Amino acid sequence: MQSSFASLIAQRLNLRERQVEGTLVLLDEGATIPFIARYRKERTGALDEVQIAAIAEQNDRLKEIAKRKETIVKTITEQERMTPELKARIDACWDTTELEDIYLPYKPKRRTRAQVAREHGLEPLANLLLMQRESHPAKAAERFLTPEVPTAEEALQGAQDIIAEMVSEDERSRQAIRGIFRRTAVISSKVVKAKAETDEAAKFSDYFDWSEPLRRCSSHRLLAMRRGEAEGVLRVSISVDDDESVGRLQRYYVHGRGASSDLVAAAVADGYKRLLAPSIENEFAASSKEQADDEAIRVFVENLRQLLLAAPLGQKRVMGIDPGFRTGCKVVCLDAQGNLLHHEAIFPHPPVRRPAEAAEALDEMICKYKIEAIAIGNGTASRETKAFVEMVVSNRSNALNDVRSPEAIPIFVVSEDGASVYSASKVARDEFPDEDVTVRGAVSIGRRLMDPLAELVKIDPKSIGVGQYQHDVDQSKLRRSLDQTVESCVNTVGVDVNTASVHLLTYVSGLGPALAKNIVDYRRENGAFTSRAQLKKVPRLGPSAFEQCAGFLRISGAKNPLDNSAVHPERYALVEQMAKDQGCHVSDLIASSDLRARVDIQRYVSADVGLPTLTDIMHELEKPGRDPREQVEEFEFDKSVTSIDDLVPGMELPGIVTNITNFGAFVDIGVHQDGLVHISQLADRFVSHPTDVVKLHQHVRVRVTEVDHRRGRISLSMKGMKAGNRG
């Protein structure tokens, strides 16, 4: 089965069969996708994580089809209707739709009108009508009268019911109607009149009377319509020209003219309208929803990847501020490892408004806890709080005669998305059992500046705010994709085993929650790890888990410098041989580009190690343990614009990309309502997808083109503007 799967998967993904076979073997052995992509390139032909994940997904899908085929074969065999030809067709079929078409006539179903007619002995009459040779079908029907079927009209109706079901279950019929749906289907939505004037219906006003070809319907529009349908605001349908469809089928089944032909034509029309059309509409509703889900998940995953790989500030002493008006601003002070040192509330804004007292408290905390950077949440009162903090920092710098004023302490605005979810979660309660949710939220804001990845892994990705319609898509598929993305990002960056939380370690290749907890417990009881080899002493972390995780765990300051690199322990001996051949130590090889340049990697190619692995090793020796993420940058909104009422078409403003969809990018311009740069307004050229132009958290300049105060919508353009740098 594995070899046949490999061949099918290779064809579907346009890969070499040998690549697929190697990958499937590794997956069956329990290897993770990041491990395979990073350390087994020779076995896979250097496939990347996306390709390996696609192979795994296809393999799972084929396994499901194989199980389904077993059920189908068993059911048909028990009915004593299995033939060698039918068995061969089922065995050869690996398409779900085709398989279900083959099975449909044999599939147990609730008692239908056709079944009742068959029970009444009317199937021979149906076959007689289909031959269309009877000039007097009513007279022929009299031969089939029984107490259950007392009239010829009832007999003919029963025969027509059988024909209608036969037509609806025939593979050729279904393929023909699918073809028509594929080419011409139109998706339409109408407002439910009783809901038209309600507040909840307003957000769906664009779809109150909407229709477009289904094949052109974008994922976000389809999901919007389906959400409106789920909320009872819209009625959504997928339809084709019924006359064309019925005519197509009648050409298959109706031969000549006459009373029998008329009855067959009527049965075909009934079979289409009552059975076949609803079935194919449901099929296309499901498949179009699945395609829309896949596209929405793809966009969500890409946004999440960019967010998780956002630039970290690093290990600095940070002040985190959760801004607010009525309840004040919650301020926390964190050490360089993100531990909470102090927290208090200040009230610089109305209605309490104690700015002098707040300024004094901030100044004292900055001094006492040697604050090196300040993170402010981007929620309510963010702009006002940033302006106030800038004033305090500026005054402090001037008082100290700091020539760097006012940038002596950099101030960053940080996304709050998901912070409230984290602050009320079990994870947060376990970390800070004695603190309230406001303190936990402020800590999360501060830690996000230090290391977004390490903090955001604690939050359900759906709550981070970078997707669209994430609650409407297939939840199991979304969860699987998001988990793979988080795992990929964590392993791309690497994890310091001596500072990482349980939650971060959970996503390291080969670990999971239990082993992650065991590592932290071992670290607490025995002190910091001094070598990767010491990981083998962690309870239940056996050889297989060590092989999977070791290359992704970093040990800063280890005696062996390779322990702080992405070089896998299984290749240490190889690197040591390289150093020995150059007459130096491994540390010398890392420190000297001249020594590395003299290494001829071709000499070290073997049956187990090829050029892909050797090339990776040499790149890693250049900068062992390097962080692939960019550097964090400060950002400043236009100080003259603080609300949507300040916006005027034509105004040019700085902004930060907060979300990316298929139809454009949302940009925060500092007015508590993100504006939309439609895909057509992203550049002076054609843009196939927004990610070709912008990235999440990128700093951009935009032009205001329209402000809809009633609906709170802001339209922006980046045409003729510089995109800026990634933030």
N, C-alpha and C positions, 0 to 999 in steps of 0.2 A: 504493500500500500504506500509506503514511504517513497519508493522510487516513482510510482505513478503520480503521486502528489507533486514530487519535485518537477516532473516533466510538465504537468499542468500549470504549476505556479510559475515556472520559468517562461512558459508561453504567455501567460497572462501579464507578467511584469516585464517581459522583454529582457530577461536575464539568462545567463548561461546555466544549464542544468547543474553543472558541477558546483557553481556558486550556491545554488539553492540547496543542493544536497548537503554541502558542508555546513550551511547555516542551520538546517533542520536537525542535523546530528548534534550540533552544539546546543541548540535550544532544548532538545530531548535530554541532554546531559545536565540541564539545569542552569546553563550559562545565561547571564542577563544580556540584554541588548547593548548597554554601554560597554560591558566587558568584551563582547564579541567584536563590536565596532572598533574598539581601541587596541585590543591585544591579540586578536585572532584574524588579522587581515589576510594572512597567507591562506587560511582555511576558507575564506569567503570571497577571495578575489577583491579585497579592499572595499566591500560594501559599506555604505554609511548607515547611520541609525535609522533613517527614514526607510531605506530599502529593507533593512532587517526587520523592522516593525511590520512592513507590508507583507513580507514573507510569513511572519508569524500570524498575521491576521488572515491571510489566505489559507494557511494551514488549518487554523481553527475552523474557518468556514467550510473547508472541504471535509473535515472530520464531522461537522454537524450534518452535512449532506449525506455522508456515508451512514450515519445513524438513522437519518430519515429514510434512506433507501432500505435499510434493514426492516423498518416498520412497514413500509409499503409492500415489500416482497412478502413479509409474513401475513399481512392482511389479505392480499390477493390470493396467496396460496391457500389460506384457510377458507376462502370462498370457492376454492377449486376452479379458479378461472385463469390460473397462471399457465402461460404457454412458453415454449423455448424462445420464440421471437420476442415476446413481451419481456421476458427476463433479460434477454440480450440488450434490449433497448434501455431498460432501467440500469443495467450494469454500466453501459457506455455513457449515460447521461450525468453531467456534473453541473448542469444549469438548474437552479431552483425553480424558475418559472416553467421550464420545459418538463421538469420532473413532476411538478404538480399537475400539469396538463395531462400527462400520461396517466396519472393516478386518479384524476377526477371522476371518470366513469365508474371506478371501483370503490371510491371513497364512501364509507358509511355516512349517511346523512339523515337528517330528520325526515319524517314521512312527507313526501312531496305529492303534488297532484299527479305527477307522472307515475310515482310508485303505486299510488292507489289505483290508477288506471291499469297498470301491469297486473296488480293483484286481481283485478276484475277481468283479466284475460284479454286485454285490448291491444297487446303489443303486436300480434299478427295483423290486426286491422291497421295499425300505424305503418307497418312495413308495406302493407298493401297500398296504402295511400301514397307512400313515398315512391312506389313504382309508377304511379300516375297513369295507370292504364284503365282504371275503372271510370266508365262514363256516368255511372249511377252509384256514387259512393254511399248514398243513404240506403239504397237497396242492399248493398254489400254489408252495410253495418248491421242489418237486421239479423245476420247470422251470429252476431256476438251479444245478442240481448240476453240478459239474466235478471233475476229479481233485483240485483244491485244496480243493473244498468237497464232500466225498463224501456228506454226509447232510443231510436236511431240517433237523434240529436245528441243525447248524452254519450252514446258510444263514440260518435265522431269527435265530440269535444275531448273525451278521454284520450283518443288516438292523437289528437292535435297536441294535447299536453305532453304526451310521450315524445312527439316530434320536436316540440319546443325545447324540451330538456336535452334531447339528443343534439340539437343544433348548438345549444349553449355549452355543452360539454365536449364538443368536437374540437380537436386540436387545430384543424384548418380554420374553422370559424373564429376561434379565439385569436389566432395569429393574424387573421385578416383584420379583425376589429382593433387589435393592438396597433397594427400598422396605421390605421386611420387615426387612432388616438395620438400616436407618436407624431404624426405629421400635422394634424389639424386641431387637436384638443385645445379648448379655450377654458381658462379658469375664470370664474366670475364670483363676485361677492355683492350681496345686497344687504342693506341695513334691515334689521328687524324693526318694523315700524314702531312697536311699543317702546323700543329703546332709543329711538332716533334723537330725542331731545334730552337724554340723560347726560350727566357729567361724565360717566364712565365711557360713553360712546364717543365723546369728542375726540379722543386720541386716535379713533379709527375713522375719522371723517373722510379721509382720502379714499377709503374703500367702501363708502356707502353705496356707490353705483359704479363698480369697477369691473373691467374684463380685459384680458390680454391673452395671447397665445401662451399655453402652458410652457412650451419649450423656451420661451423668452422671459419667463417670470423669474426674477432674481430671488435668491434665497431669503433675503430680508423681507421682500414683499410677501412672499408665500407664507413665511412664518408669522408676519403681522396679521395676515388674513386668518390664518389658522388660530392665532391667539384670540382674535375678535370672535371667531366661531366658538371657541371654547368658553369665552365669557358671555356667550348668548347675545352678542351685539350684531354679529353678521351671520348670514347664510352663505356658505361657500359651495360651489359645485364645479365639476369638470365635465364638459360636454363636447360632443361632436355633432355633425350634421346627421341626424337620425335617418333621413331619407337616403342619403348616400350609403350609410351602413347597412340598412335593410335591403337596399337594392343590390349591394355587393353580395350579401348572403343569399338572397333569392336567386341570383344567377347561378350559385352553386347547387341549390336544391330544387329549383322549379324548372321543369322541362315541359315545354309545350303549353297548350291551353286546354282548359276544360275544368269540370267541377272538382276533380281530384287535385289538379294543379292549384286551383284557387284555395282549396283547404290547406294545402301544404304552404302556399305563400302566406296565408294568414297565420299559420302555426310558426313559421320562421319569424315573422314580424313580432309575434307575441314572445317567442323565445328570446329575441334580441332585447325588446323593451323591458320585459319582466325579469329576465334572468341574466343575459349576457352583458348588456350595457351597464347595469349596476355593479356587476362583478368586476368588469374591466375598469370602471370608474374608481372603484375601491382600490384596485390594484395600482392605478396611476396616482391616486391620492396618497397611497402608502409610499410608492417609489419616489414621487416628487418630494414628499416630506422627508424621506430618507436622504435624498440628494441635498435638500436644503439644510438638513441637520449636519451632514458631512461638511458642507461649505461653512456653516456657522461655527462648527467645532474647529475647522481648520483655521479660521480667522482668530477665534478665541485662543487657540493653542499658540499661534504666532505672537499674539499680543502678550500672552502670559510668559512666553519665552523671553521676549524683550524686557518685560517687567522684572522677571527673576534675575536676568543678567544685567540689570541696570547698574550703573557705576556706584561702587561703594566708597564711602569716605575712608574706611579703614578704622583701626583701633585708636580712636581719639576720645578724649573726655567730652561728652556731649550733654547739652541741655535740651530736653524735649519739652515742647509746649503744645498742649491741646487747647486751642483758643476758644473763647466764648464771651458772650456779653453778660447776660443775667447771672449765670453761675460762675463767672470769672474764668481766668485762664489757669489750668492745672499745669504746674511746672515740676519737672523731675530732673535730677542730676544723675548722670550715669558715669561709671568709670570706663576705662578703655576697653574692658571686657564686656560692657553692657550691664554690669551689676547696678542695682538701684542704691544710690547713696543717700538721697534726700528727696522730699517732695513737699510742695505747699501750693496754695492757691493765691493768685494775685488778682486785683480788680482795677485794671487801668481804664476800663470802658464803662459807659452808662449801662444799667441805671445806678450801680453802686458808685463807680467812678472815684477811685483813690489813686491817681497816677503817681503822685510823689511817693507814697508809701510803696507802690508796686515797683517803681524805679529803684528805690533804695534796696528792696528785697532782691531784685534781679542782680543789682551790682554786687551785693553781698554774696549771693550764691556763685556768681561768676568768679569772684575772688577766692572764696573758701574752697570751691571744688575744682579750681584751675580749669575752667571750661575752655575748650579749644574750638568748639563749633556749636551752633544752635540750630535745631530743627523745629519748624513750626508747621502744624497740620494745616491743610488747605481748605478746611471747612469754614463754618460760620466764624466771622470776626478775624479771619486769617490776614486779610490786607491790613486791617487796623492794628492787629497785634504785631505784624512785621514792622510797620512804620514806627510803632512805639519802641520795639526792641532795638531797631536801628538807631533811634534817638538815644537810648540808654547806652548802647555800645559806643556811639560816636562821642557822647559826652564823657564817657569813661576814658576813651582813648585820648581825647583832648586833654583831659585832666592829667593823664599820665605822660603827656607830650609824646605819644606814640606816632611816629612818622607814617605808619601804615594806615592811620585813621581814614575812613571808618571801617576799613576792611580787616582790622586787627583780628576780630573774631568773625569768621564767615557765617552768614545766616542763610539757611536753605528752607524753602517751602517744600514739604513732603506730603505725598498723597495719603489721605486718611482712609481711603477705601478699605473696608474690612477691619479697621482698627476696633470698631465697636463690637464686631462679631468676635474678634480675638479676646477683647477685654471681658466678655461674658462667658467665654468658653472654659471647659475643664482644664485645658492646657494653661490658660492664664491663672485660673484658681490654684492650680498645683504650683505654679511659679511664685505667685504672690497671694498666699492664702489670707494674709492679714490686711490686704489693701483693697480699696473699692475699685469699681470699673473705670473711674476717671483716671486714677493713677496708672492702672494697667494700660489704658489707651495711650496715655502720654509716653509711657515707657516704650510701647510699640512704635510710636512716631520717632522717638530718638534712635531706637535700634535700627529702624528702616534706613536711616541716613548712614549708619555705620556699615551695615551689611544687609541690603534688601533681601537677598536670597535666604540668609539664615533666619530672618524674621518672618518672611512671607510664607515659608513652608509650614508654619504653624496654623495657617488660615486656610479654610476651604477655598480653593481657587475660584469657585463660583461667586464668592463674596468680595473678590478683590476689585470688581468693577471694570474689567477690561474686555468683557464679552458683550454679546447682544443676543437676546432671546435664549440665554443659557438655561432658563427654567422650562423652556418649551421643547428642547431637543431631547433625543434619546439619552436618558440619564446614565445608563450603564456604559454606553459608548463614550459619553462625555467624560465620565469618571476615569475610564481606562485611558483615554487620550491625555487627560490632564495629569494623571499620575505618571504616565510615561514622560511627559514634558518636564515635570518637576524632577523626576529621576535623572533625565538627560542633563538638565541644567546643573544639578548638584554635582554630578560626576564630571561634567565638563570643567567646572571650576575647581573641584577637589575640596576636601574637607580637612581642617586641622583637627586631628583626633583628640587633642588635649583641650580644646575650647568648645567644640561642637556640642550642641544640645542633643537630647535624645531624638527630637523631631527631625533635625537635620541629618543625623546619622541613619535614621530609618530609611532614607532614600538612597543611601550609598549602596552600590551594587553588591548583592549577596548578603545584605544584613537583614533589614526588616525590624519591626518594633522590639522583639524579644532580644535579639543580639545587640541592638543599639542600647537598650537599657543595661544589658550586661557589661558593655564597654564603659558606660558612664559609672556604673556601680564599681567596677574594677578600678577605674581611675580615681574614684573617691576614696577607696580603701587603700590603694597602693601608690598613689601619687601619679604624676604625669608619666606617660609612656616615653621611653627613651629610644625605642627602636620599633620597627614594624614587626620584627620577629616576636616581640613581647605580646603582640596581639594573640598569638597562639595560646597564651595562658588564660585568655578570657574564657569563662565557662561556656561550653557548647559552641565555641567558634572553631569548628574543625577545619581540616585541610581544604575542603571544597569552598567553604565560606571565605577562608583566608585567601585562596586563589582569586575569588571574585572581587573581594573588597580592597585588598592590600594596595593596589596601584592607585586607588582613588583617595586613600587616606594619607595625610601629610603629617610629618613630625618635625616641627621647626626646631633647629638647634641639635638635631640628632648627631651622634658620632659619625654615622655613615651619611654623607650629604645626599645620597640617592634616596634616603628615607623621606626627604622633603621634596621629592620630584615625582613625576608621573611615570618614571621608569619602574617596571614591575620587578619585584624581588626575583622572579624566575630568570631575569636577564642581568642581575647584578654581576654574575660571574663573567658574562660576556663583556660588560663595561670594564670590569677589573682587568680582563685580558687586553682590552684596547689600551688601557693605561700602562699596563706592564710592557706592551709592545713599544710604547713611546718612552719607556724608561721613567715613568712618573707615577704619581698616585692619582686616584679618581678625582680628588679635590683639585689637583693641578689641571687635570683635563677640563674640569668645569671652569676654572679660572682663566685658562689661556685659549684664546681663539686660534693662536698659531699652532698649538698642540692638536687641537681638534681638526684643523685644516689638513694636518698631515695624516689623519686616519683615513685609510682606504676601506670604506665599508664593504666593498666587494669581497675583500679577504674573509669577511666574517659571515658570508652567506652559507647556510647549511640546510639540511633537510627540514629543520624546524623553524629556522629564522631566515626570512627573506628581506628584500630591499625595503618593503613598506615599514616593517618593524625597525630595521636599522636606521632608516631615515627619521622615524619618530624619535628614536633614542638620541640621535645627534641634535635634533631640534630642541629636545628637552634639556640636553646638557648645556645649551647656550644660556638658558634662563630657567634653571630648575625651580619648579613650584610656582612659576609665574601665574598671575591672575589674568585670565583672558579678557576681563571686563575693562571698560574704559574708565577714565577719571571723571569724578563728579564735578559739575560746574554750577556756579551760582546763577540765579536768574532774577530779573527785576521786571515787574509789571509796570505799565504806564501809570504814573502816580496821579494823573489827572482823570483817570477813568476808574470808577469804583462800583458803578451799578449799570444796569441795562439802559437806564434813562440817560446816561452820559454818552451813549453811542450815537454816532451820526454816520450815515452812509458816506464812504470815501475815506473815513478815518483809517490810518495805518497804525497797527499796534503789535507789540511783542506778545507771544503766546507759547503755551506748552501743549504738545499733542497728548491728549489723555486717553483716547480710544480710537481704534481703527476698525472700520467695517468695509464691506465690499463697495459701498456707495460713497465712501469718503472718510474724512478724519474729523474727529471732534477736538476742538482746541479751547483750552482754558485761557481767557484773556483778562481774568481777574474781576469778573462781575457776578460771580456765583452762579453763572449759567453758561455752560460750554456752547460755543458756536460751531456750526458745521461748515467745513470746507468740502463741498461736493466734489466728487472725483473729477468732474469736468472743470473745476476751478483750481485744481492742485498745481497745474503747470501750464506753460504756453504750448505744450505738445500733447499728443494723445497719451493717456495713461491707462494701461490695461488693468492695473490694480494699485490702490493707494500705497501699498508697501514698497512699490517701485520708487516712490518719491519721499515718503516720510517714515519715521520710526517712532515707536512709543516713547514719550518723554522728550522728544526732540524739541529744541528751542526754535521757533519759527517767527516770521513776521507775516501778518495777515492784513487784508483790507476788508473793512466792513462793507457789505453790499446791500444788506437789507436787515431791518429789525422789525419783528412781529411781536409787539408788546402784548397783544391779547393772548397769544399762545406761548409767549416766552421763548420765541425762536430767533436765533441770530444766524444769518447767512454770511459766510466769509469767503474770501478768495486769496489764493497765493500766487495768482498770475502776475508775473513781473516782479515778484518778491524773492529775496534770497531765503533758502530753506533754513539756514542756520546750522548749528551744530547739535549733535545728540546730547541730551541732558542726562 
